[in-house]
């Protein structure tokens, strides 16, 4: 395995991103928008095996939303979600944002544990934007 993460233009890598999204989420999550936000693709040599997405949050100024991350099943357990958290936090800091938020499905224990390891804590947003039984996470990154 030769895993590397590349920041990409979502529009130029639209097909790869949409295919990865379909392979990792199926129809369980709304489709992503390659024209909006910041994207990273994880490659194993030339094979795309994961992606991450960062957008401005609607919760307020200076807040980034870790919108989506997906890793193919055979590549899970390699620390990729942690690495993708870090690259998105670094981008958020470069943009001058001071906080990141995200959400997970209540049954997604591996993702919740990764967020806890990365310093995220649960919170209740003023408006729930995701799953009815979703868990919401926040971290100050300043």
C-alpha positions as CSV (number, residue, x, y, z in Angstrom):
1,X,0.0,0.0,0.0
2,X,1.2,3.5,-0.9
3,X,-1.4,5.9,0.6
4,X,-1.3,9.6,-0.1
5,X,-3.7,12.5,0.3
6,X,-4.1,15.1,-2.4
7,X,-6.1,18.3,-2.2
8,X,-8.1,18.6,-5.4
9,X,-10.5,20.9,-7.3
10,X,-13.9,19.2,-6.9
11,X,-15.0,20.2,-10.3
12,X,-12.0,18.7,-12.0
13,X,-12.3,15.5,-10.0
14,X,-16.1,15.3,-10.0
15,X,-16.5,11.8,-11.4
16,X,-13.9,10.3,-8.9
17,X,-15.6,12.1,-6.0
18,X,-19.1,11.0,-7.0
19,X,-18.0,7.4,-7.5
20,X,-16.2,7.3,-4.1
21,X,-19.3,8.9,-2.5
22,X,-21.5,6.2,-4.0
23,X,-19.1,3.4,-3.0
24,X,-18.8,4.6,0.6
25,X,-22.3,6.0,1.3
26,X,-24.7,4.5,-1.3
27,X,-27.9,6.3,-1.0
28,X,-27.7,6.8,2.8
29,X,-26.5,10.4,2.5
30,X,-27.3,13.3,0.1
31,X,-25.0,13.5,-2.9
32,X,-22.0,15.9,-2.6
33,X,-21.6,19.0,-4.6
34,X,-18.1,19.1,-6.3
35,X,-18.5,22.8,-7.1
36,X,-18.6,23.8,-3.5
37,X,-16.0,23.7,-0.7
38,X,-12.6,22.0,-0.4
39,X,-11.9,18.4,-1.3
40,X,-9.2,15.8,-0.7
41,X,-8.8,12.4,-2.3
42,X,-6.8,9.5,-0.8
43,X,-4.9,7.4,-3.4
44,X,-3.4,4.0,-3.1
45,X,-0.9,4.5,-5.9
46,X,-3.3,5.6,-8.7
47,X,-6.5,4.1,-7.2
48,X,-8.8,6.5,-5.4
49,X,-9.7,5.0,-2.0
50,X,-11.2,7.8,0.1
51,X,-12.2,11.4,0.1
52,X,-13.0,14.3,2.5
53,X,-15.0,17.5,2.1
54,X,-14.9,20.8,4.0
55,X,-17.3,23.8,3.7
56,X,-18.1,26.9,5.7
57,X,-20.6,26.2,8.4
58,X,-24.0,27.9,8.5
59,X,-23.6,28.2,12.3
60,X,-21.7,31.4,12.0
61,X,-18.6,33.2,10.9
62,X,-15.3,31.5,11.2
63,X,-16.7,28.0,11.6
64,X,-15.8,25.1,9.2
65,X,-18.1,22.1,8.6
66,X,-16.4,18.8,8.1
67,X,-19.1,17.9,5.7
68,X,-18.3,14.3,4.6
69,X,-15.5,11.7,4.7
70,X,-15.6,8.3,3.1
71,X,-13.1,5.5,2.9
72,X,-13.5,2.3,1.0
73,X,-14.1,-0.6,3.4
74,X,-10.9,-2.4,2.7
75,X,-8.9,0.7,3.6
76,X,-10.6,1.4,6.9
77,X,-8.6,1.0,10.1
78,X,-5.5,2.6,8.6
79,X,-5.8,5.9,10.3
80,X,-7.1,7.7,7.2
81,X,-10.1,9.4,8.9
82,X,-7.7,10.9,11.5
83,X,-5.4,12.2,8.7
84,X,-8.3,13.6,6.8
85,X,-9.5,15.4,10.0
86,X,-6.1,17.0,10.3
87,X,-5.8,18.2,6.7
88,X,-9.3,19.8,6.9
89,X,-8.5,21.4,10.2
90,X,-5.2,22.8,8.7
91,X,-7.2,24.2,5.8
92,X,-9.8,25.7,8.1
93,X,-6.9,27.4,10.1
94,X,-5.4,28.8,6.8
95,X,-8.9,30.3,6.1
96,X,-8.9,32.0,9.5
97,X,-11.6,29.8,10.9
98,X,-11.4,29.1,14.6
99,X,-13.8,26.2,15.0
100,X,-14.9,23.0,13.2
101,X,-18.1,21.2,13.5
102,X,-19.4,17.9,12.1
103,X,-22.0,15.2,12.7
104,X,-22.2,11.4,12.7
105,X,-25.0,8.9,12.6
106,X,-25.6,7.7,16.2
107,X,-24.7,4.1,15.2
108,X,-21.3,5.1,13.6
109,X,-19.2,4.3,16.6
110,X,-15.8,4.2,14.7
111,X,-16.3,7.7,13.4
112,X,-17.4,9.0,16.8
113,X,-14.4,7.4,18.4
114,X,-12.1,9.0,15.8
115,X,-13.6,12.4,16.5
116,X,-13.1,11.9,20.3
117,X,-9.5,10.9,19.7
118,X,-9.0,14.1,17.7
119,X,-10.3,16.3,20.5
120,X,-13.9,16.8,19.3
121,X,-16.7,17.0,21.9
122,X,-20.4,16.5,21.5
123,X,-22.7,19.6,21.4
124,X,-26.3,20.4,20.6
125,X,-26.6,22.9,17.7
126,X,-29.4,25.5,17.6
127,X,-30.8,23.7,14.5
128,X,-30.1,20.0,13.8
129,X,-29.0,19.9,10.2
130,X,-28.4,16.2,9.7
131,X,-29.8,12.9,10.9
132,X,-32.7,12.9,13.3
133,X,-30.7,10.8,15.7
134,X,-27.4,12.3,14.7
135,X,-24.5,13.2,17.0
136,X,-23.0,16.7,16.7
137,X,-19.4,17.4,17.3
138,X,-17.3,20.6,17.8
139,X,-13.6,21.5,18.3
140,X,-11.9,24.9,18.7
141,X,-8.9,25.0,16.3
142,X,-7.5,28.5,17.0
